[in-house]
Amino acid sequence: MKRSDQPRVSVILPTHNRPDLLREALDSVCDQTFPDWEVVIVDDASTPPAALNPGNARIRIFRHDNAQGGAAAKNTGIQHAQGEILAFLDDDDCYAPRYLERALAILDQHPDIDVVFMGVSWFGSKGAWGQHNYDEAMAKFLAAAGGRVDGTLTVFDDTVLHALMKSVPMALQRPVVHKSALDRIGRYRPDCLLWDCDWAIEAVLNARTALLSEGLYRQRADGQGYSSKADRVVEQLLSGIAMKDRLWQQSRAGQHPQYRDVFRHAASGAWFDLSWHYYQEGKRSRALPALLQSARRHFSFAQVKLLARLVLPTSLNR
């Protein structure tokens, strides 16, 4: 039973060395039309430490003495959250004023839904570019995801997992979730670079999920992201491989066995993407082992074509 002093929603807000942006993010929570919230700020070893004097008992701050990354910071926030519903906000982003109101309305109207993913709108110097890419990605994703559509709400069924093996659009990385559902879904994986994507897949596998397509999560696009830099492409590809290989191995061991072929094909495709990237970079000695790993999981004609490019003289591939 909910205590009289217990907030309905805990907003978990990790931060690292962004004091000005943190204040903007926090202000967007204070401006919410839904009033029954707390904010759990997790300072991931900022230098100097995040210094806030919020004057609001609903805002609490916890600190990591050593930087542990966004996934660990979110887990710390989950640990200290008092609300029965958890929402998440990055320190460089903002909520639209009705973000929590709309999310809670969906969860209250649909008690069978454990997680509602929230639509995104982009702002900042690269906002138009981000919005264009996001809109294209969401159109492709929703065309493949299936589910029951009711206005701006899509309630997913098992088909969505197939779409997630190809891409996890930003909206699927912005969840509002019943805290009790985390026993089935699990926490964020600090050892996974694509931890938001990984968690979204686990949520779809282990809980009832939906998407509210209204762009109420305001995503900043100013080139400020820590994990989206161009020089981290290989890291992201390797993280995708680790994630999909893990799912494949788990299905082989009896966990979600109905998706074994789905995960096997996804793992093969992830290795192929790495091989193609190395090929385009002129790193053929790295491309070939990755291609062989792809073929070990699932053989395809595309692998034969890439193998020919790798082993035949350059002049014959023109």
C-alpha positions, 0 to 999 in steps of 0.5 A, a space after each residue: 500500500 502506498 504511504 501518504 508521504 510516498 510519491 507516485 513517480 520517481 524520476 531518476 536523473 543521472 548526471 555527469 559534469 553538466 551543471 547548466 543542463 542539469 538545471 534545465 532538466 530539473 526545471 522541466 520536472 518541476 514544471 510537470 502538470 502531474 504533481 505527485 513526483 520525486 527526483 532522484 539525482 545520481 551524480 556520477 562523480 562530477 568534478 566538481 560535485 553537482 552542487 544544487 540547493 533545490 529547496 525542495 524535499 522531493 529532490 534528493 541527490 546521491 553520488 558515486 565517488 568514481 564514475 561508473 557510467 549511465 547504466 550504473 547511475 540509473 541502477 543507483 537511482 532505482 535502488 533509492 527510488 520511493 515511487 511505484 512508477 519509475 521514469 528516467 531523464 538524461 541530464 541534457 534532455 527535458 520533459 514536456 510539461 504533460 510528460 508524466 501526466 500522459 504516461 500515468 494516464 496510460 498506465 492507469 487506463 491499461 493496468 495490464 501494461 507494465 512499461 510505456 515507452 515515450 515518443 521523442 521530439 528533438 531540439 537544439 542546433 542539430 534538432 531538425 536533423 535529429 527529428 528527420 532521422 527519428 521520424 524515418 526510423 520510427 516509421 520503419 520500426 512501427 511498420 514492422 512492429 505490429 501491435 494494437 493501435 489506438 490513436 497515439 498508443 500502440 500496445 505491442 505484441 510478440 511481433 515487436 521483438 523482430 523489429 527490435 532486432 533490426 533497430 531500437 529507436 530512441 522512443 524505445 529507450 525512454 520508458 516509464 515503468 512499474 517498479 514491480 516489473 523490474 523483478 522480471 525485466 531486470 536492471 540496466 547492464 553497466 557492461 553494455 554500451 548500448 544499455 538502453 537498447 538492451 533494457 528495451 529488448 528485455 522489457 519486451 521479452 519479459 513484460 507487457 509494453 506499449 508506445 505513446 507516440 506523442 513527442 513528450 520526451 524532449 531530446 537535445 541534439 547539440 553534439 553533446 552525447 557521450 556514447 554517440 561520437 563517430 569514433 565509437 562506431 566499432 564499440 557500438 557494433 561490438 556491443 550490439 554483437 555481445 547483446 544479440 549473441 547473449 540472447 541467442 545463447 540464452 535461447 539455446 539454453 532454454 530461455 525464450 526458445 521460441 525466439 531462437 532463430 530470431 536471435 540467431 539471425 540477429 547475431 549473424 547480422 550484427 557480425 556481418 555489419 561489423 565485417 562490412 564496416 571493417 571492409 569499408 575502412 580497408 581493414 580486410 584482416 579484421 573483416 574476414 574473421 567477423 564475416 566467418 563469425 556471421 556465417 557460423 550463426 547463419 549462412 547467407 548469399 550476402 556473406 558470399 558476396 562480401 567474401 568475394 570482395 575480401 579475397 579477390 583482387 581489388 580490380 576484380 571488384 570494380 
